[in-house]
Structure formats: C-alpha cells, structure tokens
Amino acid sequence: MARHKSGDKPKDIRKATIEEVAHIGSTAISVNKIAARAGLSVGTIYRYHRSKDDLLFAVFLDVKRDIHSTMMEAAAEHRIAASRLRAMWFALVDYGFRLPKDFQFVELMNSETRIQFSGNEKLRQIQAEVLAEIQQGVDDGTLVDVNVRTIETVLASPAITLARRVALGRQGIESDEVERIFSLVWRGIALSERPPPKE
C-alpha cells in the first residue's frame, strides 16, 4: 500500500473515516480499513487517536462543529429571530448539498447511542446554542409556544431528508422545491403563516 509522505494527515484521516462510514456504516468499520482508504499506516492513525471510538467521535465532533459554524455564521447576518432561523435552516440544507457524505456521516453517528457523544460538553454547547435561537423565536412571538426541542425536530427533519436525498445520489432538487418545503415547515411552527423575509 502506498503511504502519504506528507500532506495533511488529520484531514486525510477525517475524509477516509467519513467515506468509510458512509460506505459501510460505523459498526462495520475498522481502523485498518480507514488507514487503507487514507493511504496511511494504522500506526499513523493511532498517533492521532487512541481507539476506533476516539477516532469516530473526533471526526463526528469536527463535522458537527463545521455544520454549527455554518449555521451560526448564516444567522449572524440577520437581526430578527425569524430571519436568523430561516438563514440557519438554509445553511443546514446547503451544507448537506455541498458535503453530502459529511452530512450522512453525522446522521449515521447521531443514530447510534454512544456514551461519549451524549455526555460531551462541546456537543451540549452546540445544541444549547441552536435551542437558544429557537427559544428567541418563541419569546418574541415568532414561533408557537411549544417545547423548543419539538420545534428543532420539525425544522431539522426536512433539512436532513433533503440532504439525505443528495447523499444517496438522487440529484435534481431545485431551489424552488427547497423554498416550498421551508414554507410548509414554517407554517407548522410559526404564529404567522407568512415565511420570514430573506433580509
């Protein structure tokens, strides 16, 4: 097997881990398969990560941070809660369209129960920031007054479905369709049926 002599090994490891999980799922992967896909030795992987679970969690957290940063940067361009939430939703969809394997990786890993995932402070902070944005929408009368986790589920599920369609190779999702889906979702969570402005 040819091995990389130089380059960005953490980036190569991340990419190989995402591709391997997207290809066969996280339970069937091995460090050997990831190393082979990355063109690195198994020893190199273990220089960066103590175990397979440590590797999976590190990549999971890294991708979650990327998605979260993308959403929060989009929100920061807007003042009112409705427009912030709209921007976050479209940023999430766009991330899934641009990097479908990364998105698929996070979804596969989210579906598994792992103690280190549920108890991680960084993941809790990411979750808290998203929920705070939704809570702001409830507090200012933009959104219906229900549990913010319920609203998060209603918002996230269609975005995840759209990204999954891209990840599975079903191309052809038009921007008009994405807009229509957002409008339908918005009607389910907002006090006003009128979608928020793009600002």
Secondary structure, DSSP 8 states (H G I E B T S, - for coil): ----SSS-HHHHHHHHHHHHHHHH-TTT--HHHHHHHHT--HHHHHHH-SSHHHHHHHHHHHHHHHHHHHHHHHHHT--SHHHHHHHHHHHHHHHHHH-HHHHHHHHHHHTS--HHHHT-HHHHHHHHHHHHHHHHHHHTTSB-SS-HHHHHHHHHHHHHHHHHHHHTT-----HHHHHHHHHHHHHHHBSSSS-----
